[in-house]
Amino acid sequence: MRTEVADDGPADDGPVAHDGPRDDGLAAHDRAPVAVRRPDAAFERTWLDRRSWVDVARGAVSNPDDLVAALTERLPWSTDNQIFRYDHWVDVPRLGSGYRLDQPPHPVLADVHRALQHRYGVRFGSPAVAWYRHERDGVAFHRDRDMKWLDDTRIALLVVGARRPFLLRPRAHRHAHELDHHGAVVDIAAGEGDLLVMGGGCQAGWEHSVPKVAHRVGPRLSVQWRWTSRTGRQERGGSYGAPLHFSSR
């Protein structure tokens, strides 16, 4: 693995500011607005292997607590959150939601969407949102197999709220239970307005996880945009989008 400053993307036109929710009693002039902080100028790229990478822009969004309030208060949240593991459904301890591109819960999310598309030259669909309410919420190692084509993807996450581990491990470690951190070799530790993008063959050859933690921690929310080139080998077999079916015969 190697890390470099990623300066190959076009820079946007500078911070775009929007007022966030005013639920703390402060007048508008006493608070700084939520803004995108030119994430193209701050991305650092880590190469996981020859074709897989992760870009990270720390603090890409200012005043992320305003986004926490907007997401938790303005979106409909579902507790019926499951994924398919091997041969059965498994509950995922977190809440899930999403929104239409033309109806973001906060206008700065539209700015992030445009900045991501401008930088990576792809068209992302409507975002999904995950809410890890406390230390007992998390998600185990997985790949986003429901995208079907995993050889060339872009998965962007804007993470607000508490900073928590975001682990990556090579698929070769998926059965190496004796290794520390279940075989993870990278921890992005995202939160507090960080923007991260997993790209290239990351979903084909790597798995990611937001593990539960032993200490008390506040809410963490991630807004996720996804894109696949729909090229290369198509993923086969069961996933939470296309589970396996067994015959009794």
KESE-446981 format. One record per residue (C-alpha): residue in three letters; z negated, y negated, x. Coordinates in pm, whole numbers, padded with zeros to 5 digits, always signed. Example, Ala and Ser with C-alpha at 12.3 -4.5 7.8 and 13.67 -1.06 7.14 Angstrom:
residues 2
ALA-00780+00450+01230SER-00714+00106+01367
This chain:
residues 249
MET+00000+00000+00000ARG+00060-00354+00111THR-00014-00693-00041GLU+00199-01004-00027VAL+00228-01337-00200ALA+00503-01299-00460ASP+00710-01615-00446ASP+01042-01472-00565GLY+01007-01580-00928PRO+01114-01917-01065ALA+00825-02159-01108ASP+00769-02305-01451ASP+00737-02677-01520GLY+00363-02701-01465PRO+00055-02661-01681VAL+00102-02668-02057ALA-00220-02768-02234HIS-00341-02692-02586ASP-00666-02763-02760GLY-00876-02455-02825PRO-01127-02394-03105ARG-01394-02664-03130ASP-01687-02457-03244ASP-01944-02560-02979GLY-02026-02911-03099LEU-01846-03091-02815ALA-01604-03371-02890ALA-01241-03319-02787HIS-01268-03565-02498ASP-01567-03374-02355ARG-01371-03053-02302ALA-01067-02958-02100PRO-00791-02795-02306VAL-00667-02440-02255ALA-00372-02449-02015VAL-00135-02224-01822ARG-00189-02294-01451ARG+00158-02235-01303PRO+00103-01858-01260ASP+00430-01819-01065ALA+00283-02016-00776ALA-00028-01796-00758PHE+00091-01436-00799GLU-00007-01191-00530ARG+00184-00862-00524THR+00037-00528-00422TRP+00286-00251-00355LEU+00140+00081-00470ASP+00432+00279-00330ARG+00799+00216-00252ARG+00891+00147-00616SER+00564+00057-00792TRP+00378-00273-00775VAL+00115-00491-00942ASP+00129-00872-00955VAL-00199-01060-01007ALA-00251-01432-01077ARG-00621-01513-01074GLY-00731-01774-01327ALA-00378-01815-01463VAL-00526-01958-01785SER-00797-02223-01779ASN-01092-02230-02019PRO-01049-01864-02117ASP-01359-01868-02340ASP-01156-02064-02596LEU-00907-01778-02605VAL-01190-01527-02652ALA-01302-01720-02961ALA-00947-01753-03097LEU-00868-01383-03054THR-01194-01248-03194GLU-01203-01485-03492ARG-00837-01507-03594LEU-00703-01153-03559PRO-00757-00854-03791TRP-00934-00587-03587SER-00908-00213-03640THR-01173+00043-03547ASP-00930+00331-03614ASN-00809+00355-03256GLN-00697+00696-03127ILE-00471+00842-02861PHE-00333+01195-02829ARG-00471+01397-02539TYR-00306+01731-02458ASP-00344+01896-02801HIS-00576+01676-03009TRP-00656+01318-03109VAL-00932+01134-02920ASP-01117+00823-03038VAL-01090+00527-02802PRO-01407+00316-02798ARG-01255-00030-02834LEU-01098-00238-03110GLY-00726-00296-03147SER-00506-00564-03298GLY-00179-00751-03248TYR+00019-01047-03375ARG+00374-01160-03440LEU+00544-01367-03172ASP+00586-01657-03415GLN+00220-01645-03523PRO+00003-01643-03209PRO-00372-01692-03266HIS-00365-01967-03002PRO-00057-02166-02894VAL-00121-02112-02522LEU-00027-01745-02576ALA+00327-01854-02662ASP+00335-02046-02333VAL+00222-01737-02139HIS+00488-01531-02318ARG+00762-01777-02221ALA+00638-01801-01860LEU+00640-01421-01825GLN+00991-01387-01964HIS+01111-01669-01738ARG+00960-01513-01427TYR+01064-01152-01485GLY+01391-01209-01670VAL+01313-00964-01953ARG+01238-00994-02323PHE+00891-00878-02424GLY+00810-00763-02777SER+00515-00858-02994PRO+00187-00825-02804ALA-00095-00580-02861VAL-00456-00688-02811ALA-00757-00477-02707TRP-01120-00582-02747TYR-01380-00411-02528ARG-01694-00530-02703HIS-01956-00419-02449GLU-02020-00184-02160ARG-01987+00126-02382ASP-01624+00048-02468GLY-01349+00162-02234VAL-01031+00365-02198ALA-00973+00665-01972PHE-00692+00703-01719HIS-00353+00713-01886ARG+00010+00604-01866ASP+00191+00418-02143ARG+00406+00722-02220ASP+00501+00605-02568MET+00747+00367-02400LYS+00950+00686-02328TRP+01143+00541-02030LEU+00888+00483-01751ASP+01098+00453-01434ASP+01139+00074-01464THR+00889-00113-01682ARG+00694-00438-01697ILE+00349-00437-01857ALA+00173-00773-01849LEU-00192-00826-01940LEU-00374-01154-01987VAL-00743-01068-01954VAL-01014-01302-02084GLY-01387-01259-02119ALA-01601-01051-01885ARG-01459-00933-01553ARG-01453-00554-01547PRO-01291-00282-01335PHE-00921-00216-01394LEU-00852+00098-01193LEU-00524+00250-01076ARG-00474+00596-00933PRO-00165+00798-00833ARG-00079+01080-01070ALA-00134+01318-00780HIS-00509+01246-00820ARG-00528+01324-01190HIS-00689+01666-01131ALA-00892+01565-00823HIS-01221+01531-01009GLU-01422+01554-00688LEU-01286+01218-00565ASP-01481+00895-00608HIS-01391+00692-00917HIS-01186+00986-01046GLY-00924+00932-00778ALA-00874+00557-00822VAL-00750+00378-00510VAL-00703+00022-00647ASP-00937-00193-00858ILE-00782-00514-00993ALA-01118-00617-01151ALA-00950-00844-01405GLY-01113-01100-01635GLU-01183-01470-01690GLY-00820-01570-01747ASP-00646-01343-01494LEU-00287-01236-01552LEU-00165-00903-01414VAL+00172-00731-01436MET+00236-00364-01357GLY+00600-00314-01266GLY+00870-00089-01128GLY+00775+00278-01149CYS+00404+00209-01203GLN+00395+00392-01539ALA+00590+00690-01400GLY+00378+00757-01093TRP+00042+00588-01159GLU-00235+00587-01419HIS-00467+00301-01517SER-00811+00280-01675VAL-01078+00038-01798PRO-01387+00254-01743LYS-01720+00219-01916VAL-01986+00059-01700ALA-02357+00128-01655HIS-02478-00233-01671ARG-02478-00476-01961VAL-02156-00673-01988GLY-02005-00913-02240PRO-01680-00880-02434ARG-01348-00838-02254LEU-01013-00888-02430SER-00662-00820-02304VAL-00332-00936-02452GLN-00054-00697-02353TRP+00321-00751-02337ARG+00550-00455-02259TRP+00914-00398-02163THR+01117-00098-02047SER+01469-00095-01907ARG+01535+00228-02100THR+01698+00370-01789GLY+01626+00679-01585ARG+01464+01000-01703GLN+01323+00991-02056GLU+00962+01101-02090ARG+00922+01435-02271GLY+00627+01605-02434GLY+00335+01488-02640SER+00175+01147-02631TYR-00020+00939-02880GLY+00319+00826-03012ALA+00473+01176-03030PRO+00204+01448-03023LEU+00269+01812-02959HIS+00285+02054-03252PHE+00181+02415-03223SER+00299+02704-03434SER+00059+02966-03567ARG+00319+03239-03514
